Amino acid sequence: MADTYDLTPEVLADLRTPRPYPAITLAMPTDPDLPFGDKERILLRDLVTQAKRQLAADTDVPRDAKLELRDRLLDPDAIEEAGFPLHPAGALVVHIAAGEPIRVWQLTSPPVQPRVEFATVFLTRYAVAAEQRSHPYLVLVLDREMCRLYNGSVQELAEVTRYGFPAAPQIPSPEDSIPGPIPRAAPYESHQERVKQYLRTVDSHLGRALKEHNGAPLFVVGGEKALSIFNGVTVHRDRVAGTLPLVGMDKDPKPDLAKRLTPLLDEFRVGQIAEAVEEAEEARSQQRYAGGAPEVWTAVADKRVRRLLVEEGLLVAGRISEDARILDVVPYPEPVTLPDPWPDVEGLVHADVATDVVEQMVERAVQADSQVLFVPDGSLLAADGVAAVLRY
């Protein structure tokens, strides 16, 4: 089982890696306020049944793969076991391929439409949209014995164990890695320089993480002296969204650190939204603006978008042209009704209307190195919920 904060660039790249046909994606809504229950199990069963019917009729699937998928992997109980413990989230996405373990994602996102897709890559648009909706951020904790990096999402933290983190001081004694007096030891002139050397190394590791987490704000936590020295040596000062002067957070539980960061995150979020909306208004007067789903869709397809703004609750359905540049918006279909969702699911699979336009738009924007920001509903009324600041 994996959650939104597990969606690292490395994981997303692996999910997009071509696989022998079919790489199967199942997507379905879950109630974010209630435990995974009978309604969700009925819908999951119907999706699995539909996938088996599609598998049986597909002559392009090799016999061995078809048997493994039919008899072992496409099973509601096996999926639920792979995702245990299932908990309220908003969307459940399952990735299944012959020769691989079942991957179950519980994503913090608005409800998705039930869907089954066979392809040579897994469907990742829901995962990308969920990550962006969770307002991802990075937290660097400066500590005398070990500097750590965390990936933040929806006020949850997951420690990063890549890019050289956690980073221990490469000096004779951990006591030399932080400013201040050393007990029972006389101060010496090289202590300050050793601290700077250590934090420059940490900053180098940080640069690799920031490159892969394009646009994610960085919050730095540490003692006042450590923060001061880090501010003097870092080359990534423009990515620092806020600092928190705390000592010893390296050993505190992640929930405690996340709780202490909450006011800082809230303040940053309010300022970020206000700045982004103001920038969009300025871009409109400079002819570097797109508003409304059809216009923004084409701009994203042409890779002209620098920043994409989307209202949190926006749902868009439409028909997409063969060259994927033109979107014809249609009324959004009614959601699947339980306890008999099969007719609705069947209709969605064969319809020529895409109900995941927002998710596709976000994924394509991220792949084109555009910044994506979800804003509160009502922030983009004049643009029908979606706008873009263009590169040119």
N, C-alpha and C positions, 0 to 999 in steps of 0.2 A: 504494500500500500504506500502511496506517495501523495503528498499534498502540494499546494501551490508553491510554497517556499522551496520545494525540492527541484523546481524547474530551472536548473542552471543552464548556461549556454551550452555546456558540454552535453547535458541530457537532451536538450532540444535538437542539437546537431545529430545525436545518435538516433533520435526518433525520426528525423528526416532522411536518414540514410536509406537508399533503395534496398529493398528486400525481395526475395523470390515471391512472386504473386501466389496467393493474396496476403497482403498486410491488411488485417481487418481492424476497423475502428468502430466501436459501439459508443454512442453518446446518448445520455438521457438526463432529464432534470431530477433533482432530489430536493426535498423540502429543507431549507436551511434552518428551520426552527424546530424540526421534529426528527427523532431517530429514524434510521433506515428501517422501514417496516413493510407491511404486506403490500401496500400500494406500489412501492418501489420494486418489490420482488416480482409482482405481476408484470410490470413494464419491462423489467430486465428479462424475464422469461419470454415475453413476446418478441423482444429484440433478438434474443438467441434463436428462437424458432424461425424468425425471418432470415437470420444469417444462415441457418442450416438449409433452408429452402433455396436460398440464393446459391449456396455452396453446391448443393445437389444438381442444380441446373447449369452450373458453370463448367463448360468443357475445357477451359483453359487451366484448370487446377490439376496438377499431377495427382495420381491415384494415392501415393503414400501420404502426401500432404493432406489430401481430402479426408483420408481415414483418421489421421491424427487430430485434425481440426474437429471432425464430426464426433469422434468417440471420446476425446480427452479434454480438449481446450474449450470448445463451445458448449459449456455446461454452466448453468446459473450457480450451482453450488460451488463449483471450482472457482468461479469468478469472485463469489462472495468470500470464499476462504482466502483467496489471494489478496483481497482488499481488507481483510479483517485487521482491526475493528473498523467497520464502516461508521461514519459519524455525519452529522448534518454539515452540508457544505453549500450546495447550490447546483452542482453538476457532477455527474459520474461519467468518466471517460475510460474506456477499456481498450487496450491495444493487444491484439492476439496475432501471432504468426507461428507457423510450424517450426518446431525446433527451438522455440524460445519460451521462457516463462510468461505467464499472463501478467500484464502490467495494468494496475488499477489506479486511476487518478481521481482524487476527490478535490474538486476545484472550487474555489471561492469565486463565484460568478453568478450573474443572473441566469435563470433557468434556460437551458438549451432545448432545442426541439429534438425528440427521439430520432435517431439516425443510425443507419448501418452503411458502411462504405468499404468496398473492396478496392484495393489499389496496390501499387508497388512501394508506397511509403505510408506511414501512419499519418492520420489526420492530426495536425498539431495546432490548428487555428484556435480551438477552444482553450488549449493550454496557454498559448501566447496571450490571448485576450484576458484570461484569468490572471496571469502574472501581472499584466499591465494594470488591471483593475485593482490589484492588491497594493498598488503604489510601492513597488520595490525600492529598497534603500540598502546601503552598506553601513556597517558600524565598525570602526577601528578602535580597539581598546589598547591603550598604551600601558604597559605594566613593567615593573622592574625585573621580573623573571621571564615573562612571556608576553609578547604582543599578539593579540588575536583579532581575526576578522570575522564578522558575522553578516549573513545575508538576511535582511529583514523583510517581512511581508505580513500585512494585516496584524501588526503589533506582535508578531512571533519572530523569533530569531533562530537561525540554524547556523552552526559554526562552519566556516569555510576552511577546508583542509587542502587547498590548492594554492598555487602561485607562491609557495614558500611559507605559507601560514599553517599552523602557528609558528611564530618567529622568535626563537630564543636568541639572546645576545651571544655573539661569537667572540667573547672576551674571557679573560681568566676567571672572573667572578661575577655572578649575576648582580652582586651589590654595586658593581661599577656601572651598571646599565641605566641608572636613574640618578638625577641630581639629588643633592642633599648630603648631610653628614653620614659617614659610615660609623656605626658603633665601635668604640674602642680602636679606632684607626685614625691616623692623622690624615688630613686632606692633602691631596697632591694635584699638581697642575694638569696632569693628563686625564683626570677624571671627566671633565667637561667635554673634552674632545672625543673620548671614548663613547660618551652618551650620544653625541652628534653622529659619530660613525655608525652606531647601532641604529639610530632612527633614520639615517639616510638609507641603510639597507632595508629597513621596514618600508620606507617610502618607495623604494624600487620595486619591492614585491607588490605594493599597493597599486602601482601604475599598471601592472599586468591585469589585476582584477578590474580596475576602472575601465580599461580598454574593452573588456568583454561585457561589462555591465554598462553599456553606453547610456548616458543620461541619468543613471541612478544617483540620487544625492548621497553624499558621504557625511556621516556624523562621527566625530572623534571624541573619545572618552579617555580621561586620564587625570593625573595630578596637575596642578597649575604649572609647576615647573616643567613637567614633561610636555604639556601642551604648548608652552612658550617655545621650548627648543624645537619641537616638531614644526611649529609654524614658521620657524626660521630656516629650516632645512628642506621642507617639502617643496616639490615642484608642481604639486597638484592643489595649490591653495584655492584655485578657482572652483574646484569641485566640492570643497568643504561647505556644507549647508548649515552646520551648527556644531558647537562643542559643548561638552558636559564635563565640568571639573570635578571628577570623582576619583578617589584613590581605592585600589584594591578590587576593582570590578572584575578583574580576570578570574577571581575565585567565586564570584557571586553567581547564583543560578540564573539562567537565561531569562526566565519570567520576571525576575526582579530587575534586571537590567532593562528589559523591554518596558516595564512599568515606569521606571525612572525617565526613560526616553519619551514617553507619551506626550507630555506638554511641549517638548521641543519639536516633535513630529507634527503635532497639531498646528503649532505656530508656523512652521515651514509650509505646511499644506495650504493654509489660508493665504499666505503670501504668494505661493507658487501659482495658485488659481487666479488670483487677482492680476498678477503680472502677465500670465498667459492670455487672459481675456483682453487685457489692455493692448498687448502686442498684436493680437488678432485684429483689433479695431484699427490700429495704426497700419497694419499690412493691407487692410481694405482700401485705405486712402492712397496707398502706394502701388496698387494693382498687383499685389503679391498675396492674394487671398482667394480662397475657394470656400463656398458655403453650400450646404445641402448635400445629401448623399450622392446624387448623380454626378455633380460637379467635383466633389471631393474624390469619388471613386476613380474618375478619369485621371485626376492629378496624382493619386497614389499609383495607379497603373503606369504612369509616365515617369515615376520616381522624382517628381518635382516637389514633394512635400518635405518641409523641414520639421514642422511640428504639427501633429494631428491632435485635435481636441474633440472629445466625444463625451456626450452626456452619459452618466452612469447607467440609467435605465433604458437607453435607446435600443429599440429593436427595429430592424429594417429587413424587409423582404423584397425580392425583385428578380427580374430576369437579366442574366448576364450574357453579353454578346460573345460570339465564338472567339474573338480576339481578346476577350476579357478586359476591354477598355470602356465599354458602355454599360451602364446600369439603368434599367427601366424599373422604377419603384412601383410595387403593387401593394394593396392593403395587406397588413400582416395577418396570417391565418390564425384562427382560433387555436388555443393550445390543446394538446391531447387530453381527452377526458377518460377518467377511470370510472368503473373497473373494466371497461371494454375498449382498450386503446387501439386494438389491432387495425380497424379500418382507417383510423387517422394515420398510424405509422405507415401502413401500406400506401396511402395516398401521398405521403411526403416523399417516399422513396422514388416514386415514378413521376412526380411533378417536375416541371421545368422551372419551378420557382425556388430560388435559394433563400432559406430563412436565416442563414448565418452570415448575412452581408457584413455586419459589424465585425464579426470575428475574422472574416477573410480580409477586410480592410485593414484591421490592426496587424494581422500577421504580415501582410505584404508591406505595410509601412515599416515594421520592425526590420524586415529583411532588407529594406532599402536604406537602413540607418536613419530613419526618421524618428524623432522623439514623439512619444505617445503619452497623452495626459487625459485621464478621465476626470470630468468635472461634474459638480452636482447638477441634477435635473433642473432645467429652467435657466441655466447659465448661457445657453446658445439659442434662445428662442427665435431670433431673427434668421438663424441658419438651420432651423428644423433639427437641432440637436447635434450637428456635426459640422466642424469647420477646420480649415487648414491654413497655416502660414506657409507660403511657397518659397522655394529656394530662388526661383526666378520667374 
